Amino acid sequence: MAMTFLQRKPDSGLGNIRSSPSAPSRNIDWVLLLGQSALSVIGLAVIYSASYSKFSDPFLFVTRQEVFLIGAVVAMVVVMSFDYDWWKDRSRFLYGVTIMLLVLVILVGAVSGGASLNFDVGPLRLQPAEFAKFTVLLTVAAYLGDDRSDVLPYHRFIIGLLLVGAPASLIIIQPDLGSASVLITMAMGIMLVAGAKTRYMFLITAVSIGTVGAAVATGLVNDYQLLRFTAFFDQDSNDPKLRDVIYQGRNAIRALATGGIDGKGWLQGPITNAKNDIPVQWADFPFSAIGEQFGLIGCAVVIGLYVLVLVRIWRIAHLSRDLLGTYLCVGVFSMLLWQVFQNVAMTVGLMPITGLPLPFISYGGSGLVTFFALMGLVQNVHMRRYR
């Protein structure tokens, strides 16, 4: 009996599965998954607290976010299920579909605030600029991953720049300067790791500034977008045109500042839980709601979770079996870092208001699904780090 027990092969139970230690299903980064899950749960609490008092149905936005979250988990699982080489082989097709959708949204997309950013499909608003973060990352990483030199050749740099420049230009035309900046940051991160020379980075910066300048000069950037930048540089202005933008920014800072060390308590924030002190706070300024209700401690916990997620992504980039996996992780790392910085910085008044959501926390289906899909790519690299 003893010999039979010792010789018995492991069964397929939860703690001891038959697959080898290198099997993808046994190599999920659970710490990374826990970090993003914690941020998503915090997001649900923040969305409810910032929106419940402003509508007849207090659960309107949090219920929608829960549905978006289910869809995001499905998207992540789908991305994780196929080897990232499989996604690489389909990157050109996905890139072409993205370009087509970005053109269509400019021509026939729903117009809101003078910008054509999304398609209205029943109760859903699909934003192609968000999905472009996934497909453009995949395309750029796939292209640069084929090169094995220590220094990024100039011709490959130019082609990589064009791959990012086409969708970024279409996004600027919408206009959506915030999402375009995320794509550019992603490209700079990947190219820097790929061995791009310093002057190449200056070239990307110059081209980006020139493109935005041309868009402003030709009137492609609407007045509302320009007012946000004007309000940032003249926050004490009494100009009636700037009043709403300045009012929103000032109240976000007030909410954050009045939270103190431990905050006023969930659903106890006089500014967050007021009728309309910070319009669309659950999407644009969720960090101010965290600061007012949970104070410096709550803000530190959220920032700490982002740091945890970023560290795990960077670790996986180092563990990758090939350059493609490394570039995918570096791209996700760059986009996440920039978006978190931009949203928090605009909340405290250090950056212009761009409307970039706070990843995993801000309300919005397209953004949530996209970042879960991006995390699926990172998990994909980790799960298949063994050849």
C-alpha positions, 0 to 999 in steps of 0.5 A: 500500500505504501509503495502504491501511494509513493508511486502514484502519479499526481492527480489533476486537483487544484494543488497538484496538476498533471501539467509540467511546471512550464505549462502556461496555466501554472505560470500566471503572475497572481501578485500582478492579478491581485494588484489590478483586481484591488484597483478595480474594486477600489474603482467601483467604490469610488464610482459609486461614491462620486455618482450616487447623489447626482442621479435618480438611480444611485447605482446607475454608473457602478452597475454599468462599471460592473458589467464593463468589468465582466467584459474586461475579464473576458477580454483578458482571458481571451488574450491570455489564452493564445500565445503572444506569437499568435497575436503577433501574426495578426497584428497587421490585420488588427492595425488595419482595422484600427486605422479604419475605425479611427477614420470612421469615428472622425466621419460618422462618430458621435459628436460630444463637446465638439469632438468625435471620439466614439461610436454610440452602439445602443447604451454603449460608447465604443472608443477606438482610441482606447483599443488603438493602445492594444493594437498599435502596441502589438504592431510596433512591438512585433515590428521592432522585435524582429531586429536583433541588433543592440542599437535600433537602426535608423530606418527601423526607427523611422518605420516604427515612428510612422506606425505610431504616427498614423493612428496618433495623428488620426486621434489628434484630429478627433481631437483627443490629445490625451490618448495620442500622448499615450501612444507616443509615450508607449513608442518612446518607451519601446524604442528606448529599450530597443536601443534608439539613440538620444537624438531619436527621442528628441526627434519623436518629441519634435514631431509630436509637438509639431503635429499638435502645433499644426493641428492647433494652427489649422483649427483641428483642435477645438476651442474646448481643448484649447481652453483646458490648456489656457486654464492651466496656464492662467488658473487665476483668470476671471474669464467667463470662458474659463470659469467651468474648467477652472471651477472643476480643477479647483474643486478637485484640488479642494477635495484632495486637500481637505481629506487630511491624513485619514479622510472624511470617510466613505460617502462622507465627502462634502465635495465628492458627494455634493450634487455637481461640485466636480462634474464627471468626477467618477471618470475624470477626477476619481483620485480627488474622491479617494483623497477626500474620503480616504485621505493621504493614507488612501492615496498612498495605498492606491499609488502603492498598488500602481507601483506594485503593478508596475514593478511586476510588469517590469519584472516580467519584461526581464523574464521574457523569452524574447524581445517581442515579449520584452517590448510588449511589457515595456509598452504596457509599462510606459502607457500605464505609468504615463496615464497614472501620472497624467491623471494624478498630476492634473488632479493636483493642478500640475498638468492640464486637464486632458480627460485621460482616465485613471487606469482600472479606477475611472468609469468607462468601458473602453478604457477598462477593457483595453487595460485588462487586455493589455494586462492579458498581454503581460500575463501572456508573456509571463505564462510563456516565458519558458520555451 
